[in-house]
Amino acid sequence: MTLDDPMRMEARGVTEAAPDISPARRLQARIRIAGTGVYMPATRRSSADIDRMLGRTVGRTEKRTGIAERPVADAESSSFMAAEAARGALAAAGLPAGGLDMILSASSIPEQLIPAMAPLVQARLGLGKSGIPCFDVNASCLSFVTAFDLAAQMIEAGRCSRILIVSSEIASRGLPWRQDPDTAAMFGDGAAAAVIGPTEGRQGGLVASLMESWSEGYHDCEVPAGGTRYDLHRDTRSFIDSAFFRMDGKAAYRLAARVVAPFLDRLLAKAGWRLADVDLVVPHQASRGAIDHLSGRLGIPRGKIVDILAAHGNQIAASIPTALHHAFAGGRIGRGSRVLVLGTSAGFSVGGLCLEMP
């Protein structure tokens, strides 16, 4: 995910020599997570409620998805949820909102197309006249991971000291309940934020980051409308019909199963870690099958995996920072912890971070 990381295209048979893991190169950035926060909508929709809504036998949806219930935004807006999560992160960091150097909105679905959502978050925090720079980073479900890597490099370069990253998602307003109810039942709403700052010493930080993309899977997960693909005036029906989320789950899973394991090998090699060195894995909560794949196919012990899917569903870009917050709040991350953040996103991309907690 850094600019000097070339894209690896397995389809072309491109291979890369093992990186130099000398001690001087072990840290990409000396940064720390100063605080995290979340916002969960009060309304929750259980899988039993979904079964009753769809006229199904109660228990079917939870069995198929592994999700017991998911938060669903009611009157909340994306920017409202983002600001609430941000306030939690700022409080945990002991930092006033005016002490930020930058605000990054890292979401897949913005509140509106133009302008970006980050200025809305800035305004919600009472910073509308502050001049603090803010912009969006959108890499679908990997938006938080990508924004984190960008923030770490800016802090390491001395351009910023305190950066707020917030991911806020309302998937429930574009789900295909009529066309594909099993896919629709996988998602939940919510927001999570983190404040990133420099470490006080030379220990700990971002050890390695990596992102790889395979556009062969571009159409496996998508919302075709909303941009310029369809002309709202000339082809209103296609615009409306394409405004719902679409997913070819089998195709997406096949591609992920092929590329995630070798990607993980490259990321760990870049960090100079073995899988056994990792204390905790914070994955994107994509689906029950995706999380089970980490344990069953990649050999990661279940006790090392942060799994909040059953109570949250897939919260798109907010999934990873929400899981990260739960890990901190639950005391699963401490000084010296080696944390692997790993996820996939529509497009199709795989991304990850290797973090050593200072």
Secondary structure as UniProt FT lines:
FT   TURN            3..4
FT   HELIX           10..12
FT   HELIX           23..25
FT   STRAND          31..39
FT   STRAND          44..46
FT   HELIX           47..54
FT   TURN            58..59
FT   HELIX           60..65
FT   STRAND          69..71
FT   HELIX           78..93
FT   HELIX           97..99
FT   STRAND          102..105
FT   HELIX           118..124
FT   TURN            125..126
FT   TURN            128..129
FT   STRAND          134..136
FT   HELIX           140..142
FT   HELIX           143..156
FT   TURN            157..158
FT   STRAND          163..169
FT   HELIX           171..174
FT   TURN            177..179
FT   HELIX           181..184
FT   TURN            185..186
FT   STRAND          190..198
FT   STRAND          205..213
FT   HELIX           215..217
FT   TURN            218..220
FT   STRAND          221..222
FT   TURN            232..234
FT   HELIX           236..241
FT   STRAND          246..247
FT   HELIX           249..271
FT   HELIX           275..277
FT   STRAND          280..283
FT   HELIX           288..296
FT   TURN            297..298
FT   HELIX           302..304
FT   HELIX           309..312
FT   HELIX           316..318
FT   HELIX           319..329
FT   TURN            330..331
FT   TURN            335..336
FT   STRAND          338..345
FT   TURN            346..348
FT   STRAND          349..356
//
